[in-house]
Amino acid sequence: MTKTKAPKVKPDSLIPAPAVAERLGIAEKTLHRWRLSGHGPRGWSRSESGRVFYRESAVEAYLSEREARAAGEVAEVSPGGPELDAA
């Protein structure tokens, strides 16, 4: 029986902060504030030159979480809609 090698997993790619801000539809300054306050995508790092990069997987996870949260909020409101008082 021969052993097959598992395929090599590509390391998580890094995305520069300006590209992440564009992808999220926000200003770079907003992304900077989020980073300082612990909001937004996790998994960021600063290069020796001072540039900030985010891991692709962290950005994807943040976007998925944000979509799920938005879908949950819509689902909570949409079944019956707001109730009207019978006047």
N, C-alpha and C positions, 0 to 999 in steps of 0.2 A: 504494500500500500504506500503510495507516495503522498507526501504532505504538500499541500498547496499553501503558498504564502498569501497572507491577507493583503489586500491592496493597500498601498500606502495612502494614508489620509493626508490630504493637503492641509497645511496649517491654515487657520482662520485668517482670512485676508483683512488688512487694515484699511480703513477709509479715513481720509483727512476730515477734520471737523467742518470745514466749509461745505464739503460734499454731503455730509450728514445733515447739516442745517438745511441745505437745499432739498434733500430727500424728505425731510420732515415738514418742509414748507414754513420754516421759521427763520428769523434773522440769526446770524452768527452770534450776536451779542446775547440773544435769548438762550441759545444753546450754552453759551459760557455761563450765564446766570444759573441755568438749570444744573450744570455740572457743579458749580460751587454750592448749591443748595441741596444736592443729592437727588434731583429730579432727572427725568429723561433717561436715555440709554445708559446702561452700566458698561463696564468693560472698556474704559478709555485709558490711554496712556500718553505720556508726554515723551517726545523724542529728545535726544541730547540738544538738538537745535531749538527746542521749545515748542515745536509744533505738536498739536494734539491729534491723536488718531483714535478711532473707535473700531472695535472688532465687528466684522460683518454680522456674526451670530448675535451679538448684543443689540445691534440696531434692528435686526429681524425680530428678535424676541420682544423688544420694546414696541415695535409696530404691531405685532400680533396681539400683545397684551392690550394695547390702546384700542384696537379694533374690537376685541372681545368685550372690553369695558363699554364701548360705545353701543355695541349690539345689545348688551345686557340692559343698558339704560333705556334703549328704544323699546325692548321687549317688555319692560316693566310698565311703560306708559301706553303702548299701543293696543293691548287687548281690549280694554273697555274705554280708553280715553278718559279725560277728566269728567268726573260726574258733575252734572248740573243740578243746582237746587231747584226743586219744583216750587215755583212761586205762584 
